[in-house]
Amino acid sequence: MRKIVLQLAISLDGLIEGPNGEFDWCFTDGDYGMTEFLNRIDAILIGRKSFELAQSLGGSTPDFPEIKEYVFSNTLSHLEGNRELVRGDIETRVKEIKQQPGKDIWLYGGASLTTQLINLNLVDEIMLAVHPILLGAGKPLFQDIAQRKMLRLIESKPYPSGLVMLSYATR
């Protein structure tokens, strides 16, 4: 069965964006394992707000047309390209997606979709690119988690920039 992998950048104080929605603090000076990660996935789960933000920046996967995008929204009515709109019973649909043949699935965000999938026990791995910065205010990654989740460290990889990639199994 395919794994759902939450992989994203986070500040040392647990924030995924600054107080004005900014993410200019994310390092862009290196690969930080992204090429290897992208080789292990063939699908993306993305919430509407994150999808619309990615579209405003030039598209969520402009260089990877072979990656299937599943966009979770109760307000969007139409998507183009290799995208599927998911609404309603997300638990059933995500379980179906996980059963399909293919590579792992990237849980791209946002925070609301992440919370829902964690609370439904559908996230198999959490990979956090922890940036050495304290933002002080902004949007936390983990909100409204229904119950305590014990994680098992799979790997930690420090980079000369101070970024540390942490990978955890959720089971």
Protein Blocks (a to p, Z undefined) as FASTA:
>chain_A
ZZddddddddfkopabdfkopaklpcckbnnommmmmmmpcbdcddfklmmmmmmnopjb
lmlmmbccddddfkbcbdehjddddehjlklmmmmmmmpgcdddddfbdfklmmmmmmno
pafbdcdddddbdehiacdfbghifbdcddddfbdcddfkopacddddfZZ
